C-alpha cells in the first residue's frame, strides 16, 4: 500500500465526536424520562388498585356485620344503639354463638344449665329468648361446657329449650389521626381497631319499610353505606337489609 493513501485516509474529527456524544445524551435522557414516566404511571396505577382493594375490603367488613345486626333478637327489640350520619352502633351475634337450656330455670337463679357454653367470654351480653320476648343479661364468669353464670338473677321462669344467644356490641365510626387524616374504626365490645385508612367521607342513611329516611333505630330495615377515600377519590356505596328474627 502506498504511503500517500494512508496520509489521505480521513479520521473522526473532535467536532463530529462531540455531536455524536450530544445526540447520544439526548437519546439517553429521553429514554430515562420515558422510563420515569412509565414508572410513575405504574406506581400510580398500583396505588389506585391497592386503595380500591382496601376500600372494598373495608366495605365488606362493615356490611357483613351490619347484615348480622339484630341476629337473635325478636321484632321490636332494640338493634341500633346509635344511628348517626358518620357513626353506627348496634348489637349482633358475630360469632354465631347460641345454645339452649337443658332444664327448667326458676326465677332468681343465676346459673344456667345449657347444652354448650364453653369459652363464652366473661362480661359478654346474652339474651334469653322465649317465644314472647327476649331478656338481656351479662355473663359473670367464663362459660363452661354445660353452665353459664349470669351477672344478675333471672326475673322469670324459663322452660327447657329456651334459647340463649351471645351478643356483641359493634360500633363503626370515623376517627381523625395525628397526621390529620381520617380512619374508619371498628369497635367490638370496647376493643377498637382500624378498618380503613385515608377516609375522606363516611355517610350512613337509614330507611324504614316504606323507603323513608329515619333516625329512630327501631324503625330501620335498610342501611345505605357510602365510603370515600381521599387520595384517589374512590367512592363506594351499598344498601344493606336488616333482618330481624
Secondary structure, DSSP 8 states (H G I E B T S, - for coil): --HHHHHH-----HHHHHHHHHHHHHHHHHHHHHHHHHHHHHHHHHHHHHHHHHHHHHHHHHHHHHTTBTTT--TTS--EEEE-SSEEEEEE-TT--EEEBSS-B-TT--EEEBS--TT--TT-EEEEE-SS-EEEEEBSS---SSEEEBSS--SS-B-TT-EEEEEEEEEEEEEE-TTS-EEEEEEETTEEEEEESSEEEEEEEEE-TTS-B---GGG-SEEEEEEEETTT--EEEEEEE----
